[in-house]
Structure formats: structure tokens, C-alpha cells
Amino acid sequence: MRQAPLQQLGHVLHSMAALLLLAVMWGLSIPVTKLGLQGVPPLTLTALWLSCVTPALGRLRSTLVGLGLQRRLEAVSGALLIALGARLALEQR
């Protein structure tokens, strides 16, 4: 059963927002770590960070799998790996 175009657009916008959130969280990890280590022990800071990131990644995964993007991502990454292997095989030494 195909989804209505507006519903499909909503799913795409939702997944793009989730990817943007992931990118922001990833980009802020180093400055937050640098500031956090000034007053918090490293193990505690790591536990806090993982407790924030894990639910976000779980939500992102369920969004991407729900859209059927997993198969496309696997196809693209497989094609890139094959291309890289072919390039290495044909490279002159």
C-alpha cells in the first residue's frame, strides 16, 4: 500500500530533522566534552553523553528503517566499496 504524497513528505521531513539533530549532537560533542572535563570526571561525562545520544540514535534508526532507507543505504555503501576495491585492484604499483 502506497502512502499519500503529503504523508510521505512528512516522513521525509521528519527524517531530515532527525538527521539534522544527529549532526548537531555530533558537532557539539567536542566542545561540550572540553568544557565538561573541567568539572566532571571523564567516566561520568561519558555516561551522561551516552544517556543523551542513545535514545536519539534509536529514534533515528526507527525513522530510517520505517522509510525503507536501509536497503538504499546498503546498496549505496556496497557500490562504493566495490568501486574502491576496483580502483585499488587497477591501481598501478
Backbone as JSON, one array per atom type, in Angstrom:
{
  "sequence": "MRQAPLQQLGHVLHSMAALLLLAVMWGLSIPVTKLGLQGVPPLTLTALWLSCVTPALGRLRSTLVGLGLQRRLEAVSGALLIALGARLALEQR",
  "N": [[0.83, -1.17, 0.0], [0.69, 2.08, -0.97], [1.81, 5.23, 0.29], [0.18, 8.37, 0.86], [1.14, 11.32, -0.96], [1.58, 13.66, 0.68], [1.81, 12.56, 3.22], [4.06, 11.0, 2.87], [5.91, 13.02, 2.34], [5.9, 14.22, 4.82], [7.12, 12.2, 6.34], [9.65, 12.23, 5.19], [10.53, 14.84, 5.82], [10.52, 14.59, 8.58], [12.54, 12.67, 8.95], [14.7, 14.08, 7.93], [14.89, 16.14, 9.79], [15.58, 14.62, 12.01], [18.09, 13.69, 11.2], [19.44, 16.14, 11.07], [19.38, 16.85, 13.77], [21.01, 14.8, 14.77], [23.44, 15.48, 13.49], [23.97, 17.96, 14.69], [24.22, 17.19, 17.37], [26.45, 15.53, 17.12], [28.37, 17.36, 16.22], [28.56, 19.09, 18.39], [29.75, 17.57, 20.3], [32.56, 17.63, 20.84], [33.21, 20.35, 21.75], [31.5, 20.38, 24.02], [32.51, 18.25, 25.49], [35.08, 19.2, 26.03], [34.53, 21.44, 27.64], [33.08, 20.16, 29.65], [34.88, 18.42, 30.88], [36.3, 20.0, 32.55], [35.05, 20.15, 35.0], [33.79, 17.76, 35.54], [34.19, 14.29, 36.13], [35.75, 12.09, 33.7], [34.47, 9.52, 33.2], [31.9, 9.86, 34.23], [31.02, 11.95, 32.61], [31.05, 10.66, 30.12], [29.06, 8.72, 30.55], [26.81, 10.39, 30.9], [26.72, 11.58, 28.35], [26.29, 9.36, 26.65], [23.81, 8.57, 27.63], [22.23, 10.55, 26.63], [22.6, 10.48, 23.85], [22.0, 7.86, 22.97], [19.09, 7.35, 23.05], [18.34, 9.19, 21.05], [19.64, 8.2, 18.77], [18.38, 5.73, 18.56], [15.77, 6.51, 17.97], [16.23, 7.8, 15.52], [17.12, 5.62, 14.0], [14.81, 4.0, 13.93], [13.17, 5.67, 12.47], [14.52, 5.84, 9.99], [14.56, 3.14, 9.16], [11.85, 2.67, 8.99], [11.19, 4.12, 6.73], [12.27, 2.64, 4.72], [14.83, 3.15, 3.97], [17.06, 1.8, 4.66], [17.72, -0.32, 2.93], [18.43, 1.09, 0.63], [20.62, 2.58, 1.59], [22.39, 0.49, 2.16], [22.77, -0.49, -0.43], [24.02, 1.69, -1.7], [26.36, 2.0, -0.11], [27.51, -0.51, -0.57], [28.01, -0.37, -3.34], [29.89, 1.7, -3.35], [31.97, 0.49, -1.92], [32.64, -1.6, -3.68], [33.49, -0.11, -5.88], [35.71, 1.16, -4.75], [37.31, -1.08, -4.2], [37.73, -1.99, -6.85], [39.14, 0.16, -7.86], [41.47, 0.04, -6.3], [42.41, -2.44, -7.13], [43.01, -2.0, -9.8], [44.92, -0.11, -9.69], [48.13, 1.07, -10.5], [51.23, -0.18, -9.48]],
  "CA": [[0.0, 0.0, 0.0], [1.49, 3.3, -1.09], [1.39, 6.33, 1.15], [-0.19, 9.61, 0.19], [2.33, 12.17, -1.12], [1.79, 14.54, 1.83], [2.28, 11.74, 4.33], [5.43, 10.63, 2.54], [6.71, 14.23, 2.54], [6.04, 14.38, 6.27], [8.13, 11.24, 6.8], [10.95, 12.71, 4.72], [10.89, 16.0, 6.64], [10.82, 14.09, 9.92], [13.86, 12.02, 8.95], [15.71, 15.12, 7.74], [15.04, 16.8, 11.09], [16.33, 13.7, 12.87], [19.5, 13.72, 10.75], [19.98, 17.43, 11.49], [19.62, 16.74, 15.2], [22.19, 13.96, 14.94], [24.62, 16.25, 13.09], [24.23, 18.97, 15.72], [24.75, 16.49, 18.54], [27.81, 15.06, 16.8], [29.25, 18.52, 16.14], [28.73, 19.69, 19.71], [30.36, 16.64, 21.25], [33.92, 18.02, 21.25], [33.2, 21.5, 22.66], [30.85, 20.02, 25.28], [33.47, 17.41, 26.22], [36.18, 20.06, 26.52], [34.02, 22.22, 28.76], [32.63, 19.27, 30.71], [36.0, 17.8, 31.59], [36.86, 20.93, 33.53], [34.45, 19.99, 36.3], [33.13, 16.46, 35.69], [35.1, 13.18, 35.79], [35.53, 11.57, 32.34], [33.53, 8.42, 33.15], [30.58, 10.44, 34.44], [30.68, 12.71, 31.4], [30.74, 9.68, 29.08], [27.75, 8.14, 30.87], [25.8, 11.41, 30.59], [26.67, 11.74, 26.9], [25.64, 8.18, 26.07], [22.4, 8.55, 28.01], [21.54, 11.52, 25.76], [22.73, 10.13, 22.45], [21.4, 6.57, 22.66], [17.68, 7.45, 22.63], [18.24, 9.91, 19.77], [20.03, 7.29, 17.7], [17.31, 4.73, 18.43], [14.66, 7.16, 17.26], [16.67, 8.0, 14.14], [17.15, 4.31, 13.33], [13.44, 3.56, 13.66], [12.66, 6.53, 11.39], [15.13, 5.46, 8.71], [14.11, 1.8, 8.79], [10.45, 2.8, 8.62], [11.1, 4.68, 5.39], [12.88, 1.74, 3.76], [16.1, 3.7, 3.52], [18.15, 0.89, 5.0], [18.11, -1.05, 1.73], [19.12, 2.03, -0.26], [21.93, 2.88, 2.17], [23.24, -0.68, 1.95], [23.12, -0.55, -1.85], [24.99, 2.75, -2.0], [27.64, 1.68, 0.52], [28.08, -1.65, -1.29], [28.55, 0.11, -4.62], [31.11, 2.45, -3.06], [33.03, -0.46, -1.56], [33.06, -2.29, -4.9], [34.26, 0.86, -6.67], [37.01, 1.34, -4.09], [38.08, -2.3, -4.45], [38.15, -1.99, -8.25], [40.2, 1.18, -8.03], [42.7, -0.49, -5.72], [42.89, -3.56, -7.95], [43.53, -1.49, -11.07], [45.97, 0.87, -9.43], [49.47, 0.6, -10.87], [52.17, -0.09, -8.35]],
  "C": [[0.88, 1.24, 0.0], [0.92, 4.39, -0.19], [1.0, 7.53, 0.3], [1.04, 10.5, 0.11], [2.6, 13.08, 0.07], [2.3, 13.77, 3.03], [3.73, 11.32, 4.1], [6.36, 11.82, 2.74], [6.93, 14.47, 4.03], [7.09, 13.44, 6.84], [9.53, 11.71, 6.4], [11.42, 13.89, 5.56], [11.25, 15.57, 8.06], [12.2, 13.45, 9.97], [14.97, 13.04, 8.72], [15.95, 15.88, 9.04], [15.83, 15.92, 12.05], [17.8, 13.67, 12.49], [20.17, 15.03, 11.15], [20.29, 17.42, 12.98], [20.86, 15.89, 15.48], [23.47, 14.71, 14.58], [24.98, 17.31, 14.13], [24.81, 18.31, 16.97], [26.19, 16.02, 18.32], [28.78, 16.24, 16.8], [29.51, 19.16, 17.49], [29.49, 18.8, 20.68], [31.74, 17.1, 21.72], [33.91, 19.26, 22.13], [32.57, 21.17, 24.02], [31.79, 19.17, 26.12], [34.57, 18.26, 26.82], [35.73, 20.88, 27.72], [33.64, 21.32, 29.94], [33.75, 18.67, 31.52], [36.65, 18.72, 32.6], [36.27, 20.71, 34.92], [33.82, 18.63, 36.56], [34.15, 15.37, 35.35], [34.75, 12.57, 34.42], [34.48, 10.46, 32.26], [32.09, 8.92, 33.33], [30.12, 11.2, 33.21], [30.31, 11.77, 30.26], [29.37, 9.05, 29.32], [26.63, 9.13, 30.57], [25.62, 11.55, 29.08], [25.93, 10.56, 26.25], [24.16, 8.1, 26.44], [21.58, 9.55, 27.2], [21.51, 11.05, 24.31], [21.99, 8.84, 22.09], [19.92, 6.65, 22.3], [17.51, 8.17, 21.29], [18.6, 9.0, 18.6], [18.98, 6.2, 17.49], [16.12, 5.28, 17.67], [15.0, 7.36, 15.79], [16.65, 6.68, 13.38], [15.74, 3.85, 12.99], [12.82, 4.4, 12.55], [13.21, 6.09, 10.05], [14.68, 4.08, 8.25], [12.66, 1.85, 8.34], [10.27, 3.33, 7.21], [11.69, 3.75, 4.33], [14.21, 2.24, 3.24], [17.27, 2.76, 3.78], [18.64, 0.15, 3.76], [18.88, -0.15, 0.76], [20.51, 2.37, 0.27], [22.89, 1.71, 1.99], [23.67, -0.8, 0.5], [24.18, 0.48, -2.21], [26.35, 2.43, -1.38], [28.29, 0.47, -0.14], [28.7, -1.24, -2.61], [29.84, 0.89, -4.4], [32.27, 1.52, -2.69], [33.54, -1.23, -2.78], [33.9, -1.37, -5.76], [35.64, 1.08, -6.06], [37.89, 0.12, -4.31], [38.57, -2.38, -5.88], [39.26, -0.99, -8.49], [41.53, 0.67, -7.47], [43.27, -1.62, -6.56], [43.53, -3.08, -9.25], [44.65, -0.49, -10.91], [47.33, 0.29, -9.79], [50.4, 0.81, -9.69], [53.53, 0.23, -8.83]]
}
